[in-house]
Amino acid sequence: MPEGDTVWNTARVLERALTGDVLTGSDFRVPRLAATDLTGWTVTESASRGKHLLLRLTRDDRAMTLHSHLRMDGAWRAYAPGERWTGRPAHLIRVVLRTKRSAAVGYHLHEVTLVPTAQEDTLVGHLGPDLLGADWDPAEAVRRIAAKPQASIAEALLDQRNLAGVGNLYKAETLFLRGLWPWTPVADVPDLTATVTLAQKLVASNRGRWTQTTTGSLHKGQTSYVYGRRAQPCRRCGTAIQKAEQDDRVTYWCPRCQPKP
């Protein structure tokens, strides 16, 4: 699930594959960048901002940022020269960046954009504090969430303008662990600070690994409390986990551990 931790891990993949190297070739398979050639540009940094990837490049006195978004199905893979590209079907490739020691291949990427680095804020400036960034500030996240007291707490956690990096998995798991019914209005949440702090801890706990777990177990079928477990027994009370549509997304909860007010 491409949430904040997955995007952070992906940025590290690109960092190891490309940072410090000069691009020997590039191939953009998106209409707006089809004629773009980044050959000769040096990759200086690979960063994440919430669910956004920012690959920063320089050449002479120019600085550009290649921005991409994984959404639900995007991915970047790195390969050694001559290694077969096995990440996804070839027709899903959107970007290829080559250096002498590696090839970074972007599959099914979204919002692929190239902008001057000084203009990055036009792409990510609207985001709230990044759960995995140096700017993480729970007080600011709470301030933004509290500004819409009638919104549901589930909706508020998913709004990247409030805090950047929470997706459906961490939303559901945070609310279960806090005992909050997903439709609870923000105004009725007893401790917003504890809620956003827990969300940040859950996301941060999975930095550096691809298996996302909130339970502490890495075994298949044991990594979540409620997410993806419709009709299965709650790990705490045994009640069947429920699933429903909420704001064009799905949500999971335990009706006993997270009772409706």
N, C-alpha and C positions, 0 to 999 in steps of 0.2 A: 504494500500500500504506500504510494508516494506521499508521505506526510513529511513534516519537518526533518525528522531524523533520516529518512530515505534520501531526501534532497541533500542534506548535509553530507551523508556518506558518498553520494554521487559526486559532489564537489571534490571530495578527497580522491576519488578515482581519477578525475580529470587533472587534479593537482599533481598526482604522482606520474601521470602519463605525459603531461604537456608542459607544466610550469618550468620556466627557464629555457625552453627550447624555441627555436625559430621554426615556423611552419614552412614545410617544403611543398605543401599543396593544400587546397581546400575544395570542397564540392558541396554546394548548397542546392538541395532539391526542394526548395520552396520558391514560389513564383517571385516574391518581392526581392529575393537575394540571389536569384539564379545566375546573374552575371558577376557576382561578387567574387573576388580573388584575394585571399589573405596570405598568399605566399610572401614570405619575407617578414611577416609580422612576428614579434616575440610574445609568447604567452607569459604574462607576469604574475597572474593570480587567478585562482579559481575559488569563487565564494558562493555562498548560498544566502538568500534572504527570504525567510519563511519557506515558501514552496517554489521560489524562483532561483534559477541558476544564473550566475554572472561570471563570464569568462573574460578577463581583462587582458588587453593586448596593447603593445606599443610598437611604434616604428618611427625612428627619428624623434621628432618632438610631438608626435601625434599619439593620442590614447583613445582606444575604442573599447566598447564592451559588447560582447555577444551574449544576448539574453535569451533564455529558453525556459519553458515551463513544462513540467512532466504531466500535469493533470493526473488522470487516472491510469494512463497506459504508456506514458513516455519512459524512455530509459537511455542512458549513455553506457557504452561499453568501450573498453580499451583493449587493443590487440598489438602484439609484437609484429614487426615487419614479416610478411609472408604467412602469418597465422590466419587460418580460416575464420571468417566472421560468422559466428554462430548465434548471435544474440537474438535476432528476430528475422523474419522473412525479408529479403532484399527490398521488396517494394515498400517497406515501411521506413527505409532509411531516409532521413531528412537532411542530415549534415555529416560530412566526413572531414576531419582535420588530421593532417599528416605531419609528422616530424621524422627525423632520421631514426628514432628509436621506437616510435609507436604510431598507431592510428586510433583516433577517438571517433567512434561512430554513434550518432544520435538517432534513435529509432522513435518514430511516432511522436516527435516533439511538437509542442504547441507554442504559439506566440514567439516564434523565432525572429529576433530583431537585432540589428546592429546599430548602435548609437554611440556618439561621443561619450566617453566615460563621465565627463562633467554633466551629462544630461541623464544619468541613471535614475535620478529622482522622478523623471517623467514616467518611468516604468514601475518603480517600487516605492516611491515617496509616500504613497497613500497607506502603506502597510503600518500596522501597529508594531509594538516592540517584538523583536524576534526572539522566540523561546530559546534558540541556540546561539544567539548573537551577543556581542558585547553591549548592545543597547537594551538587553532584557531588563525590564523595570515593571515589577508586578503592580506597583501603585499606579503607573500610567495605564496599564492594561485594565485595571479595575475602574479607573476614571472613565475610560472610553466605553466600557461595558455598561457602567451605571448611567451613562448619558441616555440610554434607551431602556428605561425601567420596565416597559411593558413587553419587551422582546422576551422570547423564551430563552432560558439559559443555554439550551442546546444551540439555538440559532446564534447567540452571542459568542459562544466559543468557536464556532465555525467562521465567523466574520473575521477575515484577515485584517480588516481595518482596526480591529480591537487588539488582537495579538496574532502574530504570524507564525504558523507552523502546525496548528491543530487541524486534523482532519477527522473524518467520521469515526475512525477506530479510537483515537485518543479522546474524542468527545464522549463516546459511549462509556468508555472505561473510567474516565474521570468522574462522570456523573454517577456511575454505580458505586465507586469507592467513596464518594461524598454523600451517598444516599439521596440523591436528588432526582425527582421525576423529571424527564426531559422537557416537559412543557411548563415547568415552573417559571413564572415571570421573574425576570432579573430582580425586581423590587422585593421579591419574597425569598431570595436566596440569603440564608443567614450569614454566610461568611464568604464573600467574593474573593477576598485575598487568598484564603486557604484553597479555594477552587482553582484559581489560575496558577497558584504555586504548585499544586499537585499536578496539573496538566504539564507544566514545564518539567517537573521531575520525571514524569513518565516518558516524555519525549527524549529528554536528555539521557535517560538510562539506556537507550538503544543506540546511542552514537557509537560508531565503530563496528556494528554488526548488522547483518541484513535481516535476521529473524527478529520480528517485533514481538516483544512480550511485555505484558503488564502484571503478570502473575509471578514472575521470577523463573518460570519453567520454560525451557527451550524445546520441550518435547511436543511433537505434532498433536494438536487437539487440546493442548493444555496451556496455551500462551495467552488466552484472554478470559475475562470473567463473563462478559455478556456479548461482546461483538462477534457476530457470525455464529451465534449459538442458539438461534430460534428453536423453541420447543425443547431444548435440552435443560436438565436440571441446574438451577443456580448452585454455584459452588459453596455458597454460604447456607442457604435455607432449603434447597431442593425444589423450589417452585419453578415451573417452566418459564424459561426466558421468552419474552415477547418481542415481536418485531412489528414496526409500523412505519408508514410514510410520514415524514415530517419536513416541511419546507423543501419539497422536491428532493429530499434525501431519505434514506432509511435510518431508523434508530432502533437500538436494542436496549432493553431494560428488564429488571426483575420487578414485578408488580408488588412483591412483598418487601424487598429491601429498599425499593425506591417508590414508596406509595404516593398516589395522587393526594395532594392536600385536601 
